[in-house]
Amino acid sequence: MRRHPRRGEAGRAVTSTTAVPSQRGAEVGRRIGVGLMYGLFRPRVLGAWKVPASGPLIFAINHSHNLDGPMVMGVAPRPTHFLIKKEAFVGPLDPFLTGIGQLKVDRDTTDRTAITRALGVLDNGGVLGIFPEGTRGEGDFAALRAGLAYFAVRGGAPIVPVAVLGSTQRRGRLIKALPPLRSRVDVVFGDAFEAGDGSGRRTRKALDEATERIQKQLAAHLENARRLTGR
């Protein structure tokens, strides 16, 4: 008997490249992150109780250090699928990152495969992790790309702002690319909010307006996180 292919968003067949990342894999990644982050550093987590316990969700995280993603993965109360630049998927890291449910994205083009898989995560009620600034920088949410607004509006997912503070204050003696071992890194989760205006519009204007709302919310959260942590 002929088997019908599984169907994806908009009726497209789901192939091995567009299949939704494994939720179980993301949970394995979270457990690995717990061991590494709490073993190597001293995370202080604030506001984790604000994270909705179920349903589609987006973590919007400031990005000033390569440690930020693994840190959030290890301290977040829910397993997270991060959108990660394809350059990180090299050698043995490729099957490892794929196995723990992370998403490879080509930042130089409109990566429709990554978009479909990310929306699949949200359709399945999972958590998508996004660095809305696109690349590492000051980590102050000063310049946001439109991708976050698209996923929030198209995926119908609330956004939880996340501030990672302390990952760039000092360099380690043994590993210069990391903060000192057993140093404190603060992770502050904010209140979930909706990016859209409630109209359901997905026009460029609507997404631009959503991006402005998001930027204000993220900037306010970062300011509050710095006040709370003394950073």
Phi, psi and omega in degrees: 000134181288134179267136177275141178293149173296149183255143179250199181303137177060026174080007180284145178293141179270118179257179180296334182274337181252001180300145181293135179303150184290126174295322178296321178297319179296326178292322175298317178299320179298317181293322175297317179298320178303311182297316183289312185292318179282340177279325184265329185231185178236078181295139170243116186253126179239138174080012180300333179293345180281346183286121177306138186286341181208170179092163181298143186204150175236127169270121175255112192243135173291155190223103177235354183207150178297342180286341189301315180297305177302326180295313179295320178302322184278335185253346181293146181285352178229147177297143189234137175258111181268142167277116186236138181303143185298335181297339180281343183271070182238146177055221182293344178292334181299301180294331180292309181296321177296320181294331179262023169078023180268157188250123177278131180226137176269112185281351184267000181210175173279098186277091185292330177296314179296321180297314181298318181291322179295317177295328176296322176302313181291320178301328180273006179079023181266182182250128178253128178259125183229137170263096189295344178281349176088308180225168177295140179201224179285344180070031185246012179059026184288328181228113182253144171273161185283349184302320181299314179298320181299311182294322181294315182285312182292321182273356180060038185246133173292159180250134171249115178288140180229126178249124174253119185234137177105354183284345183243005186290322180221155177256143181290154179281319183280316180237103187298333184282353182240159172296163178304142178301140180068015175281160182272133174235127181264136175234118185242118177267138180257185178285140177292143178215159178267136181277326184282174180263007179091353182276341183080002181293143179235022179290165179301320179297317180296321180289323176297318178294321178295321179297321178296317179296319180298314183300319179297317180295316182292319179296319179295321179295317181298318178299317179293321180296320178295322178293317181295322186264349184073019179271000000 
